[in-house]
Amino acid sequence: MAAKKGFTAMTKISRQFPLPEVAGEGSRSADGLSRSDQLEYLADLALELKEIADNLGCSTLAGVLVVAYREAIIQAQRR
């Protein structure tokens, strides 16, 4: 039941905060941000979320967010 409740909460959040369109290779988003800029922003968000997870004592979640951070940095450096 908890998984279904979490899914419902996530659905509500995704409706309130829809994901922005991601820029393709070499293109820019509506904000004028390149793919690399957007990925670096995602990396920063992942790091902030990791800090929150650490403060809450959620070590597994914090570890997953470190992986997400590193992947975003790798993808941002790719061309």
C-alpha positions in Angstrom: 0.0 0.0 0.0 2.8 2.4 0.8 4.2 2.0 -2.7 0.9 2.9 -4.2 0.6 5.9 -1.9 4.1 7.1 -3.0 3.2 6.6 -6.6 0.0 8.7 -6.2 2.0 11.5 -4.4 4.6 11.4 -7.2 1.9 11.7 -9.8 0.5 14.8 -8.1 4.0 16.3 -7.9 4.7 15.6 -11.5 1.4 17.4 -12.5 2.4 20.4 -10.4 5.9 20.6 -11.6 6.1 19.2 -15.1 9.6 18.3 -16.4 11.0 20.8 -18.8 11.8 19.8 -22.4 15.4 18.6 -22.7 17.5 20.1 -25.4 19.0 17.8 -28.0 22.6 17.6 -28.9 23.8 21.1 -29.9 20.4 22.7 -29.4 19.3 25.0 -26.6 16.3 24.8 -24.4 13.6 27.5 -24.2 15.7 29.0 -21.4 18.7 29.2 -23.7 20.6 26.5 -21.7 22.7 23.9 -23.5 22.4 20.2 -22.8 25.6 20.4 -20.8 24.2 23.3 -18.8 21.1 21.4 -18.0 23.0 18.3 -17.0 25.2 20.3 -14.7 22.1 21.8 -13.1 20.8 18.2 -12.6 24.1 17.3 -11.0 23.8 20.2 -8.6 20.2 19.2 -7.7 21.3 15.6 -7.1 24.0 16.8 -4.8 21.5 19.0 -2.8 19.1 16.0 -2.5 22.0 13.8 -1.3 22.7 16.3 1.5 19.0 16.1 2.5 19.1 12.3 2.4 22.2 12.3 4.6 20.6 14.6 7.1 17.6 12.3 7.3 19.8 9.3 7.8 18.9 7.7 4.4 22.3 6.3 3.5 21.0 4.1 0.6 19.2 7.0 -1.0 22.2 9.3 -0.5 24.3 6.7 -2.3 21.9 6.5 -5.2 22.0 10.3 -5.5 25.8 10.2 -5.5 25.6 7.9 -8.5 23.1 10.2 -10.2 25.4 13.2 -9.6 28.4 11.4 -11.1 26.4 10.2 -14.1 25.1 13.7 -14.7 28.6 15.1 -14.6 29.9 12.4 -17.0 27.0 13.1 -19.4 27.6 16.8 -19.2 31.2 16.3 -20.3 30.3 14.1 -23.2 29.8 15.4 -26.6 
